[in-house]
C-alpha cells in the first residue's frame, strides 16, 4: 500500500503516512466491512495521540497530521457506515474521505505543519486556542476548555452580583420597615395639625334702665340704672355661642323694656298691684370646653314693705347652645342632688342655726322643692326667667344651691347660697357658703336717688 500523496510505501497496519502524514484512511478503505446497521467503531483520541507522539524524531507535520487523521477517521467511520448500508461501495467512501477530510484538515493553512517540521520545530503539537477556527480535534477540545474557563468566572460574578443584589434589597427592606417607615409615621403624626381648640372670653355688657323709685311714696321719680349681662366671645365662629348670647340678651332686654314702661305713680297703676323688676344682673360663673353656667340675680317688688331677691342658675351646652339643667351638667342624678342638698343644709345649720325654724323643718322644705323649676310656682317671684332656670348653678367651687327668702328662717335671717358638691380639686367643703356679687353691688333695698 502506497501513499497517494507522496508515493511512500506504507506498512499494512499503518494509520498514517510516515513521510507526509496523510491519514491511511484517506489512502485506501479498510478491508473489514462491518455489517450493515452496526454502530461505527469508536475512535479513542487519547490512544491515537500516544501513537502519534511515539516517534520522537517524526516531523511536526506528521504530528499535526495525526490529529487530522483522528478527525478524518471519525468522519470516515460515520460516512463509511452510511455508505456501506446504502450501496456497499468502498471505493466511493475512499474517494470521499480523500477529498473532503483532507480539505477539512488542511483547508486554512496546509503548509504550516510541514514548514514547522522542516525548520526543526518541536514535535509537541502546537495547540491553536483560537475559538474561531479549531483546525484539529484537540484544538476544538482546547478551545472548548478555554471557553469554559472564561465562563466560570462570569457565572461566579453573576452569582455574587445576584447575592449582593438580594442582600442589598433585604437590607433596604429592613431599613424601610424598621427605620424609615416608623420615622415617617411619627413625622406624619407630628405634622398632622390637631384641631384648633376653641378658647372663650367673656365681655360684660350693660343696658340702660329707667326704674320707678316708688309710685306711692315718690310718685313720678325714676332711677337710671345699668343692668349687666355677659357676652361670650369664641376664638372661632360658633353658632352655639351666638345662640347663648342671643338668649341672655333677649331675656335681659325683655325685663328692661317692661321696667322702662312701668308706671311711676299710684294713679297710673289703677289701684292694682303691679310687680316690676327693680334690678337684674346676669353673671357668668363657670365655663369650660363643654358648658357655660350663669347666675341670674334679680330684685322684684309689688310696692309692699319689701321686695324679694331671687337667685337662679342656668347652664348651656357650648356644642348646641341649648339650656341644660345644672344638676345633670355637673354629673349628678336628681336623687343624688336632693341628698347632697339635705347634707349641705344640715352641715350649714349646725354652725349657723335658723332663727325661727328647726333643722328638720328647713331640710324637709328645701328638699321637697329643690328640684322644682322656679318658674313653676315654687314661691320665687320670677316673671321673666331664663329658659331652663334652676335653684342650682355651677361655680368654680362646685355645685351651688340658692335658697329663697323665708326658707332658712325669717326675712331678716336672709337667703343662703350653699355648696352642695365640690368640684374636683376644690378646697371648698360641703356646707360652705358661696358669695357672688353683682357688678353694681346692688343690695335690693330699692333705695336710690331719684331723677
ZINOR-V42585 format. One record per residue. N is the residue number from 1. PHI is phi as a letter, one per 40 degrees, with the letter a starting at -180 (NA if undefined). OMEGA is omega in whole degrees, 0 to 359 (none if undefined). BURIAL is 1 if it has 16 or more other C-alpha atoms within 10 Angstrom, else 0. Layout:
n=N phi=PHI omega=OMEGA burial=BURIAL
n=N phi=PHI omega=OMEGA burial=BURIAL
This chain:
n=1 phi=NA omega=184 burial=0
n=2 phi=b omega=177 burial=0
n=3 phi=c omega=181 burial=1
n=4 phi=c omega=182 burial=0
n=5 phi=c omega=183 burial=0
n=6 phi=b omega=178 burial=0
n=7 phi=g omega=180 burial=0
n=8 phi=c omega=178 burial=0
n=9 phi=c omega=186 burial=0
n=10 phi=b omega=173 burial=1
n=11 phi=c omega=184 burial=0
n=12 phi=c omega=183 burial=0
n=13 phi=c omega=180 burial=0
n=14 phi=c omega=180 burial=0
n=15 phi=b omega=177 burial=1
n=16 phi=a omega=179 burial=1
n=17 phi=c omega=183 burial=1
n=18 phi=c omega=181 burial=1
n=19 phi=c omega=183 burial=1
n=20 phi=b omega=177 burial=1
n=21 phi=g omega=180 burial=1
n=22 phi=c omega=180 burial=1
n=23 phi=c omega=178 burial=1
n=24 phi=c omega=182 burial=1
n=25 phi=d omega=178 burial=1
n=26 phi=c omega=182 burial=1
n=27 phi=c omega=183 burial=1
n=28 phi=a omega=179 burial=1
n=29 phi=c omega=178 burial=1
n=30 phi=c omega=183 burial=0
n=31 phi=c omega=182 burial=0
n=32 phi=c omega=178 burial=0
n=33 phi=b omega=182 burial=0
n=34 phi=c omega=181 burial=0
n=35 phi=d omega=179 burial=0
n=36 phi=c omega=178 burial=0
n=37 phi=g omega=179 burial=0
n=38 phi=c omega=181 burial=0
n=39 phi=c omega=180 burial=0
n=40 phi=c omega=182 burial=0
n=41 phi=c omega=182 burial=0
n=42 phi=c omega=180 burial=0
n=43 phi=b omega=178 burial=0
n=44 phi=c omega=182 burial=0
n=45 phi=c omega=182 burial=0
n=46 phi=c omega=180 burial=0
n=47 phi=c omega=179 burial=0
n=48 phi=c omega=179 burial=0
n=49 phi=c omega=179 burial=1
n=50 phi=c omega=179 burial=0
n=51 phi=c omega=181 burial=0
n=52 phi=c omega=182 burial=1
n=53 phi=c omega=186 burial=1
n=54 phi=c omega=181 burial=0
n=55 phi=c omega=185 burial=0
n=56 phi=c omega=184 burial=0
n=57 phi=c omega=182 burial=0
n=58 phi=c omega=180 burial=1
n=59 phi=c omega=179 burial=1
n=60 phi=c omega=180 burial=1
n=61 phi=c omega=178 burial=1
n=62 phi=c omega=180 burial=1
n=63 phi=c omega=179 burial=1
n=64 phi=c omega=180 burial=1
n=65 phi=c omega=178 burial=1
n=66 phi=d omega=180 burial=1
n=67 phi=c omega=176 burial=1
n=68 phi=c omega=179 burial=1
n=69 phi=c omega=179 burial=1
n=70 phi=c omega=180 burial=1
n=71 phi=c omega=180 burial=1
n=72 phi=c omega=179 burial=1
n=73 phi=c omega=178 burial=1
n=74 phi=c omega=179 burial=1
n=75 phi=c omega=181 burial=0
n=76 phi=c omega=180 burial=1
n=77 phi=d omega=180 burial=1
n=78 phi=c omega=182 burial=0
n=79 phi=c omega=182 burial=1
n=80 phi=c omega=179 burial=1
n=81 phi=c omega=180 burial=1
n=82 phi=c omega=182 burial=1
n=83 phi=c omega=181 burial=1
n=84 phi=c omega=181 burial=1
n=85 phi=c omega=183 burial=0
n=86 phi=c omega=184 burial=0
n=87 phi=b omega=177 burial=0
n=88 phi=g omega=183 burial=0
n=89 phi=c omega=180 burial=0
n=90 phi=c omega=182 burial=1
n=91 phi=c omega=178 burial=0
n=92 phi=c omega=178 burial=0
n=93 phi=c omega=181 burial=1
n=94 phi=c omega=180 burial=1
n=95 phi=c omega=178 burial=0
n=96 phi=c omega=180 burial=1
n=97 phi=c omega=184 burial=1
n=98 phi=c omega=184 burial=1
n=99 phi=c omega=186 burial=0
n=100 phi=c omega=185 burial=0
n=101 phi=c omega=180 burial=1
n=102 phi=c omega=179 burial=1
n=103 phi=c omega=179 burial=0
n=104 phi=c omega=184 burial=1
n=105 phi=c omega=185 burial=1
n=106 phi=b omega=184 burial=1
n=107 phi=c omega=188 burial=0
n=108 phi=c omega=182 burial=0
n=109 phi=b omega=189 burial=0
n=110 phi=c omega=187 burial=0
n=111 phi=b omega=184 burial=0
n=112 phi=c omega=182 burial=0
n=113 phi=c omega=180 burial=1
n=114 phi=c omega=180 burial=1
n=115 phi=c omega=178 burial=0
n=116 phi=c omega=179 burial=1
n=117 phi=c omega=180 burial=1
n=118 phi=c omega=181 burial=0
n=119 phi=c omega=179 burial=0
n=120 phi=g omega=179 burial=0
n=121 phi=c omega=181 burial=1
n=122 phi=c omega=180 burial=0
n=123 phi=c omega=178 burial=1
n=124 phi=c omega=184 burial=0
n=125 phi=d omega=177 burial=1
n=126 phi=c omega=183 burial=0
n=127 phi=c omega=176 burial=1
n=128 phi=c omega=184 burial=1
n=129 phi=c omega=180 burial=1
n=130 phi=c omega=180 burial=0
n=131 phi=c omega=184 burial=0
n=132 phi=c omega=185 burial=0
n=133 phi=b omega=174 burial=0
n=134 phi=c omega=186 burial=1
n=135 phi=c omega=181 burial=1
n=136 phi=b omega=178 burial=1
n=137 phi=c omega=179 burial=1
n=138 phi=c omega=177 burial=1
n=139 phi=c omega=178 burial=1
n=140 phi=c omega=179 burial=1
n=141 phi=c omega=180 burial=0
n=142 phi=c omega=178 burial=1
n=143 phi=c omega=178 burial=1
n=144 phi=c omega=179 burial=1
n=145 phi=c omega=180 burial=0
n=146 phi=c omega=177 burial=0
n=147 phi=c omega=180 burial=0
n=148 phi=c omega=180 burial=0
n=149 phi=c omega=178 burial=0
n=150 phi=c omega=183 burial=0
n=151 phi=c omega=182 burial=0
n=152 phi=c omega=177 burial=0
n=153 phi=d omega=179 burial=0
n=154 phi=c omega=178 burial=0
n=155 phi=c omega=179 burial=0
n=156 phi=c omega=179 burial=0
n=157 phi=c omega=178 burial=0
n=158 phi=c omega=179 burial=0
n=159 phi=c omega=178 burial=0
n=160 phi=c omega=179 burial=0
n=161 phi=c omega=179 burial=0
n=162 phi=c omega=178 burial=0
n=163 phi=c omega=178 burial=0
n=164 phi=c omega=179 burial=0
n=165 phi=c omega=179 burial=0
n=166 phi=c omega=179 burial=0
n=167 phi=c omega=178 burial=0
n=168 phi=c omega=179 burial=0
n=169 phi=c omega=180 burial=0
n=170 phi=c omega=178 burial=0
n=171 phi=c omega=178 burial=0
n=172 phi=c omega=179 burial=0
n=173 phi=c omega=180 burial=0
n=174 phi=c omega=178 burial=0
n=175 phi=c omega=180 burial=0
n=176 phi=c omega=185 burial=0
n=177 phi=c omega=186 burial=0
n=178 phi=c omega=186 burial=0
n=179 phi=b omega=189 burial=0
n=180 phi=c omega=184 burial=0
n=181 phi=c omega=176 burial=0
n=182 phi=c omega=179 burial=0
n=183 phi=c omega=179 burial=0
n=184 phi=c omega=179 burial=0
n=185 phi=c omega=178 burial=0
n=186 phi=c omega=179 burial=0
n=187 phi=c omega=179 burial=0
n=188 phi=c omega=179 burial=0
n=189 phi=c omega=181 burial=0
n=190 phi=c omega=183 burial=0
n=191 phi=c omega=177 burial=0
n=192 phi=c omega=182 burial=0
n=193 phi=c omega=177 burial=0
n=194 phi=c omega=178 burial=0
n=195 phi=d omega=182 burial=0
n=196 phi=c omega=179 burial=0
n=197 phi=c omega=181 burial=0
n=198 phi=c omega=175 burial=0
n=199 phi=b omega=185 burial=0
n=200 phi=b omega=173 burial=0
n=201 phi=b omega=185 burial=0
n=202 phi=b omega=175 burial=0
n=203 phi=b omega=178 burial=0
n=204 phi=c omega=179 burial=0
n=205 phi=b omega=183 burial=0
n=206 phi=a omega=174 burial=1
n=207 phi=b omega=178 burial=0
n=208 phi=c omega=184 burial=0
n=209 phi=b omega=172 burial=1
n=210 phi=b omega=189 burial=1
n=211 phi=b omega=174 burial=1
n=212 phi=c omega=181 burial=1
n=213 phi=c omega=177 burial=1
n=214 phi=a omega=183 burial=1
n=215 phi=c omega=183 burial=1
n=216 phi=c omega=184 burial=0
n=217 phi=c omega=180 burial=0
n=218 phi=b omega=183 burial=0
n=219 phi=c omega=177 burial=1
n=220 phi=g omega=181 burial=1
n=221 phi=c omega=180 burial=1
n=222 phi=b omega=182 burial=1
n=223 phi=b omega=177 burial=1
n=224 phi=c omega=180 burial=1
n=225 phi=b omega=170 burial=1
n=226 phi=b omega=175 burial=1
n=227 phi=b omega=189 burial=1
n=228 phi=b omega=177 burial=1
n=229 phi=a omega=182 burial=1
n=230 phi=c omega=172 burial=1
n=231 phi=b omega=186 burial=1
n=232 phi=c omega=176 burial=1
n=233 phi=b omega=177 burial=1
n=234 phi=b omega=181 burial=0
n=235 phi=c omega=174 burial=0
n=236 phi=b omega=182 burial=0
n=237 phi=c omega=183 burial=0
n=238 phi=b omega=176 burial=0
n=239 phi=c omega=180 burial=0
n=240 phi=c omega=179 burial=1
n=241 phi=c omega=178 burial=1
n=242 phi=c omega=180 burial=1
n=243 phi=c omega=179 burial=0
n=244 phi=c omega=180 burial=1
n=245 phi=c omega=179 burial=1
n=246 phi=c omega=180 burial=0
n=247 phi=c omega=180 burial=1
n=248 phi=c omega=182 burial=1
n=249 phi=c omega=181 burial=1
n=250 phi=c omega=179 burial=0
n=251 phi=c omega=179 burial=1
n=252 phi=c omega=182 burial=1
n=253 phi=c omega=180 burial=1
n=254 phi=c omega=179 burial=0
n=255 phi=c omega=179 burial=1
n=256 phi=c omega=181 burial=1
n=257 phi=c omega=179 burial=0
n=258 phi=c omega=180 burial=0
n=259 phi=c omega=178 burial=1
n=260 phi=c omega=182 burial=1
n=261 phi=c omega=183 burial=0
n=262 phi=c omega=180 burial=1
n=263 phi=c omega=180 burial=1
n=264 phi=b omega=174 burial=1
n=265 phi=b omega=183 burial=1
n=266 phi=c omega=181 burial=1
n=267 phi=c omega=178 burial=0
n=268 phi=c omega=179 burial=0
n=269 phi=c omega=176 burial=0
n=270 phi=g omega=178 burial=0
n=271 phi=g omega=179 burial=0
n=272 phi=c omega=176 burial=0
n=273 phi=c omega=182 burial=0
n=274 phi=b omega=176 burial=0
n=275 phi=c omega=176 burial=1
n=276 phi=b omega=177 burial=1
n=277 phi=c omega=180 burial=1
n=278 phi=c omega=177 burial=1
n=279 phi=a omega=176 burial=1
n=280 phi=a omega=177 burial=1
n=281 phi=a omega=177 burial=1
n=282 phi=b omega=184 burial=1
n=283 phi=b omega=175 burial=1
n=284 phi=c omega=184 burial=1
n=285 phi=b omega=182 burial=1
n=286 phi=a omega=175 burial=1
n=287 phi=a omega=171 burial=1
n=288 phi=b omega=182 burial=0
n=289 phi=c omega=186 burial=0
n=290 phi=b omega=186 burial=0
n=291 phi=b omega=171 burial=1
n=292 phi=b omega=182 burial=1
n=293 phi=b omega=179 burial=1
n=294 phi=b omega=175 burial=1
n=295 phi=b omega=184 burial=1
n=296 phi=b omega=179 burial=1
n=297 phi=b omega=180 burial=1
n=298 phi=a omega=176 burial=1
n=299 phi=b omega=181 burial=1
n=300 phi=b omega=180 burial=1
n=301 phi=a omega=174 burial=1
n=302 phi=b omega=178 burial=0
n=303 phi=g omega=172 burial=1
n=304 phi=c omega=181 burial=0
n=305 phi=d omega=179 burial=0
n=306 phi=a omega=176 burial=0
n=307 phi=c omega=181 burial=1
n=308 phi=b omega=177 burial=1
n=309 phi=b omega=178 burial=1
n=310 phi=b omega=177 burial=1
n=311 phi=b omega=177 burial=1
n=312 phi=b omega=179 burial=1
n=313 phi=b omega=177 burial=1
n=314 phi=a omega=176 burial=1
n=315 phi=b omega=180 burial=1
n=316 phi=b omega=176 burial=1
n=317 phi=c omega=177 burial=1
n=318 phi=c omega=176 burial=1
n=319 phi=c omega=183 burial=0
n=320 phi=b omega=184 burial=0
n=321 phi=g omega=181 burial=1
n=322 phi=c omega=177 burial=1
n=323 phi=c omega=180 burial=1
n=324 phi=b omega=174 burial=1
n=325 phi=c omega=181 burial=1
n=326 phi=d omega=180 burial=1
n=327 phi=c omega=180 burial=1
n=328 phi=c omega=178 burial=0
n=329 phi=c omega=178 burial=1
n=330 phi=c omega=177 burial=1
n=331 phi=h omega=179 burial=0
n=332 phi=b omega=172 burial=0
n=333 phi=c omega=178 burial=0
n=334 phi=d omega=180 burial=0
n=335 phi=c omega=177 burial=0
n=336 phi=c omega=179 burial=0
n=337 phi=c omega=179 burial=1
n=338 phi=c omega=179 burial=1
n=339 phi=c omega=180 burial=0
n=340 phi=c omega=178 burial=1
n=341 phi=c omega=180 burial=1
n=342 phi=c omega=180 burial=1
n=343 phi=c omega=183 burial=1
n=344 phi=c omega=179 burial=1
n=345 phi=c omega=179 burial=1
n=346 phi=c omega=179 burial=1
n=347 phi=c omega=181 burial=1
n=348 phi=c omega=182 burial=1
n=349 phi=c omega=177 burial=1
n=350 phi=c omega=179 burial=0
n=351 phi=b omega=180 burial=0
n=352 phi=a omega=186 burial=0
n=353 phi=c omega=177 burial=1
n=354 phi=c omega=180 burial=1
n=355 phi=c omega=183 burial=0
n=356 phi=b omega=187 burial=0
n=357 phi=b omega=175 burial=0
n=358 phi=c omega=179 burial=0
n=359 phi=c omega=180 burial=1
n=360 phi=c omega=180 burial=0
n=361 phi=c omega=179 burial=0
n=362 phi=c omega=182 burial=1
n=363 phi=c omega=181 burial=1
n=364 phi=c omega=181 burial=0
n=365 phi=c omega=183 burial=0
n=366 phi=c omega=181 burial=1
n=367 phi=c omega=179 burial=1
n=368 phi=c omega=184 burial=0
n=369 phi=b omega=189 burial=0
n=370 phi=c omega=182 burial=1
n=371 phi=c omega=178 burial=1
n=372 phi=c omega=177 burial=0
n=373 phi=c omega=179 burial=1
n=374 phi=c omega=181 burial=1
n=375 phi=c omega=184 burial=1
n=376 phi=b omega=172 burial=0
n=377 phi=g omega=179 burial=0
n=378 phi=c omega=181 burial=0
n=379 phi=h omega=180 burial=0
n=380 phi=c omega=182 burial=1
n=381 phi=c omega=183 burial=1
n=382 phi=b omega=180 burial=1
n=383 phi=c omega=184 burial=0
n=384 phi=b omega=182 burial=0
n=385 phi=c omega=172 burial=1
n=386 phi=c omega=176 burial=1
n=387 phi=c omega=179 burial=1
n=388 phi=g omega=181 burial=1
n=389 phi=c omega=187 burial=1
n=390 phi=a omega=173 burial=1
n=391 phi=c omega=181 burial=1
n=392 phi=b omega=167 burial=1
n=393 phi=a omega=182 burial=1
n=394 phi=b omega=176 burial=1
n=395 phi=b omega=179 burial=1
n=396 phi=c omega=179 burial=0
n=397 phi=c omega=183 burial=1
n=398 phi=i omega=180 burial=1
n=399 phi=c omega=186 burial=1
n=400 phi=b omega=175 burial=1
n=401 phi=b omega=181 burial=1
n=402 phi=b omega=180 burial=1
n=403 phi=c omega=178 burial=1
n=404 phi=b omega=174 burial=1
n=405 phi=c omega=177 burial=1
n=406 phi=g omega=181 burial=0
n=407 phi=c omega=182 burial=1
n=408 phi=c omega=183 burial=1
n=409 phi=i omega=180 burial=1
n=410 phi=c omega=178 burial=0
n=411 phi=c omega=179 burial=0
n=412 phi=c omega=178 burial=0
n=413 phi=c omega=173 burial=0
n=414 phi=g omega=180 burial=0
n=415 phi=c omega=174 burial=1
n=416 phi=a omega=172 burial=1
n=417 phi=b omega=193 burial=1
n=418 phi=b omega=177 burial=1
n=419 phi=c omega=182 burial=1
n=420 phi=b omega=179 burial=1
n=421 phi=a omega=181 burial=1
n=422 phi=c omega=174 burial=1
n=423 phi=c omega=177 burial=1
n=424 phi=c omega=179 burial=0
n=425 phi=g omega=180 burial=0
n=426 phi=c omega=178 burial=0
n=427 phi=c omega=179 burial=0
n=428 phi=c omega=182 burial=1
n=429 phi=b omega=177 burial=1
n=430 phi=d omega=180 burial=1
n=431 phi=g omega=176 burial=1
n=432 phi=c omega=175 burial=1
n=433 phi=c omega=180 burial=1
n=434 phi=b omega=181 burial=1
n=435 phi=b omega=176 burial=0
n=436 phi=b omega=184 burial=0
n=437 phi=c omega=175 burial=0
n=438 phi=c omega=183 burial=1
n=439 phi=d omega=181 burial=0
n=440 phi=c omega=184 burial=0
n=441 phi=g omega=183 burial=0
n=442 phi=c omega=184 burial=1
n=443 phi=c omega=181 burial=0
n=444 phi=g omega=182 burial=1
n=445 phi=c omega=181 burial=0
n=446 phi=g omega=181 burial=1
n=447 phi=c omega=179 burial=0
n=448 phi=a omega=180 burial=0
n=449 phi=c omega=181 burial=0
n=450 phi=c omega=177 burial=0
n=451 phi=b omega=none burial=0
